Amino acid sequence: MNYYAQSAFPLVWVVVPAAGAFLRARHVTSPRERLEIWQRWWAIGAFGCGSLWMTVAFLAFPDVMATAIGFERTPFLFEIAFANLALAVLGFRAASASARERLTIGIAGGMFLWGAAIGHVYQWFANGDHAPGNTGGVLVTDVLLPAVMIILAVRSRRFAPVPRPAAEIAA
């Protein structure tokens, strides 16, 4: 049971923001406002809090995290902590960012998290690493966190004001 709980725990960072956004937006009639609610919940809950949790976990409990991902403790765990801290800062920034900035944040997060997901799958198949922090929920979060951020940002661009040409403004 402990294996399944550890494997599923990262899904908290997908389920809680999605549930919060759903509950908060359920009576909103404006598609623009509903989308903004989803983006803020996702930015703060999934990206921000999820990444901050990973930062704290890797800094405060490096031995536990090393075991969870199926590796020995190495200085690399410290680097993972600060990569996650960067994602947390980006996530909290995304809460009040423009659609274009949220898109950039989603892409930047995707570069790290999708790379991590590829690494998890590689370790799974090449080395048989079935540790709870290498397979299961972590793969879902590594893929979904940036993907949802990007999708929401792209959808919100249709609500962004269209910039007017300088000649039109001067006239």
C-alpha positions as CSV (number, residue, x, y, z in Angstrom):
1,M,0.0,0.0,0.0
2,N,2.9,2.4,0.8
3,Y,4.2,2.0,-2.7
4,Y,0.9,3.0,-4.3
5,A,0.4,5.9,-2.0
6,Q,3.9,7.2,-2.8
7,S,3.4,6.6,-6.5
8,A,0.0,8.4,-6.5
9,F,1.0,11.4,-4.3
10,P,2.2,13.7,-7.1
11,L,-1.4,13.5,-8.5
12,V,-2.4,15.8,-5.7
13,W,-0.8,18.7,-7.7
14,V,-3.2,17.9,-10.6
15,V,-6.4,16.9,-8.8
16,V,-6.5,19.7,-6.1
17,P,-6.0,22.7,-8.6
18,A,-8.5,21.1,-11.1
19,A,-11.1,20.5,-8.4
20,G,-10.6,24.0,-7.0
21,A,-10.9,25.6,-10.4
22,F,-13.9,23.6,-11.2
23,L,-15.7,24.5,-8.0
24,R,-14.7,28.2,-8.2
25,A,-15.7,28.5,-11.9
26,R,-18.9,26.4,-11.9
27,H,-21.3,29.4,-11.6
28,V,-19.2,31.8,-13.8
29,T,-20.9,32.6,-17.1
30,S,-18.1,34.4,-18.8
31,P,-15.8,32.1,-20.7
32,R,-13.0,34.6,-20.3
33,E,-13.4,34.7,-16.5
34,R,-13.7,30.9,-16.3
35,L,-10.5,30.5,-18.2
36,E,-8.8,33.0,-16.0
37,I,-9.9,31.1,-12.9
38,W,-8.5,27.9,-14.3
39,Q,-5.2,29.5,-15.3
40,R,-4.7,31.0,-11.8
41,W,-5.6,27.8,-10.0
42,W,-3.3,25.8,-12.3
43,A,-0.4,28.4,-12.0
44,I,-0.6,28.6,-8.2
45,G,-1.7,25.1,-7.3
46,A,-0.1,22.8,-9.8
47,F,3.0,24.7,-11.0
48,G,3.7,26.9,-7.9
49,C,2.7,24.8,-4.9
50,G,3.6,21.5,-6.6
51,S,7.1,22.7,-7.5
52,L,7.6,24.4,-4.1
53,W,6.7,21.1,-2.4
54,M,9.3,19.3,-4.6
55,T,11.9,21.9,-3.6
56,V,11.3,21.5,0.1
57,A,11.2,17.7,-0.2
58,F,14.5,17.5,-2.1
59,L,16.2,19.9,0.3
60,A,14.8,18.7,3.6
61,F,14.5,14.9,2.9
62,P,17.2,14.1,0.3
63,D,17.6,10.5,1.4
64,V,13.8,9.9,1.2
65,M,13.6,11.5,-2.2
66,A,16.6,9.5,-3.5
67,T,15.0,6.3,-2.4
68,A,11.7,7.4,-3.9
69,I,13.2,7.9,-7.3
70,G,15.3,4.8,-7.1
71,F,18.8,6.3,-6.9
72,E,21.5,6.8,-4.4
73,R,21.9,10.2,-2.7
74,T,23.9,12.5,-4.9
75,P,24.6,16.2,-5.2
76,F,22.2,16.1,-8.2
77,L,19.3,16.1,-5.7
78,F,20.3,19.6,-4.7
79,E,20.1,20.7,-8.3
80,I,16.7,19.1,-8.8
81,A,15.5,21.1,-5.7
82,F,16.6,24.4,-7.3
83,A,15.2,23.5,-10.7
84,N,11.9,23.0,-9.0
85,L,12.3,26.3,-7.1
86,A,12.6,28.0,-10.5
87,L,9.4,26.3,-11.6
88,A,7.6,27.4,-8.4
89,V,8.7,31.0,-9.0
90,L,7.4,30.8,-12.6
91,G,4.2,29.3,-11.4
92,F,3.5,32.0,-8.9
93,R,4.4,34.6,-11.5
94,A,2.0,33.0,-14.0
95,A,-0.9,33.8,-11.6
96,S,-0.9,37.4,-12.8
97,A,0.9,37.1,-16.1
98,S,-0.3,37.8,-19.6
99,A,-1.3,35.0,-21.9
100,R,2.0,35.3,-23.8
101,E,4.0,35.1,-20.6
102,R,2.0,32.1,-19.4
103,L,2.7,30.4,-22.7
104,T,6.4,31.0,-22.2
105,I,6.2,29.8,-18.6
106,G,4.5,26.6,-19.8
107,I,7.1,26.0,-22.4
108,A,10.0,26.6,-20.0
109,G,8.4,24.3,-17.5
110,G,7.9,21.7,-20.2
111,M,11.6,21.7,-21.1
112,F,12.5,20.6,-17.6
113,L,9.5,18.4,-16.8
114,W,9.2,16.7,-20.2
115,G,12.9,16.0,-20.1
116,A,12.4,14.5,-16.6
117,A,9.5,12.4,-17.9
118,I,11.7,11.0,-20.7
119,G,14.4,10.3,-18.1
120,H,11.8,8.4,-15.9
121,V,10.7,6.3,-18.8
122,Y,14.2,5.6,-19.8
123,Q,15.2,4.5,-16.3
124,W,12.0,2.4,-16.2
125,F,12.7,0.4,-19.3
126,A,16.5,0.5,-19.4
127,N,17.2,-0.2,-15.8
128,G,13.9,-1.6,-14.4
129,D,13.5,1.4,-12.1
130,H,9.9,1.0,-10.7
131,A,10.5,3.2,-7.7
132,P,7.3,5.2,-6.8
133,G,9.0,8.5,-7.6
134,N,10.1,7.2,-11.0
135,T,6.9,5.7,-12.4
136,G,3.2,6.4,-11.8
137,G,1.9,9.7,-10.7
138,V,5.2,11.6,-11.3
139,L,4.9,10.8,-15.0
140,V,1.4,12.2,-15.2
141,T,2.4,15.4,-13.4
142,D,5.6,15.8,-15.5
143,V,3.6,15.7,-18.7
144,L,0.4,17.5,-17.6
145,L,1.7,20.4,-15.6
146,P,3.3,22.2,-18.5
147,A,0.8,20.9,-21.1
148,V,-2.2,22.3,-19.3
149,M,-0.4,25.6,-18.7
150,I,0.3,25.8,-22.4
151,I,-3.2,24.8,-23.5
152,L,-4.8,27.3,-21.2
153,A,-2.5,30.1,-22.3
154,V,-3.1,29.4,-26.0
155,R,-6.9,29.4,-25.4
156,S,-6.7,32.7,-23.5
157,R,-4.8,34.4,-26.3
158,R,-8.1,34.7,-28.2
159,F,-9.3,37.0,-25.4
160,A,-6.2,39.2,-25.5
161,P,-6.6,42.6,-27.0
162,V,-5.3,42.8,-30.6
163,P,-2.4,45.3,-30.8
164,R,-3.2,48.2,-33.1
165,P,-0.6,49.4,-35.6
166,A,1.4,52.5,-34.6
167,A,0.1,54.4,-37.6
168,E,-3.5,53.7,-36.6
169,I,-2.8,54.9,-33.0
170,A,-1.2,58.2,-34.3
171,A,-4.2,59.0,-36.5
